């Protein structure tokens, strides 16, 4: 059983910001029209994090297949994640910090990672609630945490604050 561990994002902020800048430049070199977003807990001050960096790469629908091809050359496909005609997940676990890249079609059902970041930044009480969830699962089963995290974000999607994000 894999156990989940969290720490304050401040411990990882400088490394995450440095890696984001490097990867943003790298991705824009091959996908110049992409919108690259630093998402996930290292993008939200005061968050607990596993210490990884999450990046969302947003592209037009017409550019999605090309983006899948070029990102497949830069990163490993995350085989544990879903794959659709508007979403792919990639990873590079060997980088410090470990990297996750979420490729989404702009406006698709999976184009929500940046919205969660914006929601957390604008409404810190959601950060508190998310940190409480993470604290509850500290040192416990990672799969159980994933299920609880999924349920938490499903509830956030239904909030008026999330619905207002366009």
Protein Blocks (a to p, Z undefined) as FASTA:
>chain_A
ZZdddddfklmmmmmmmmmmmmmmmmmmmmmmbccddedjklpghiacehiacddddddf
klmmmmmmmmmmmpccdfkbccdfkbccdddfkbccddddddddehiaklmmlmmmmmmm
mmmmlmmmmmmmmmmmgoiafklmmmmmmmmmmmmmmpmklmmpZZ
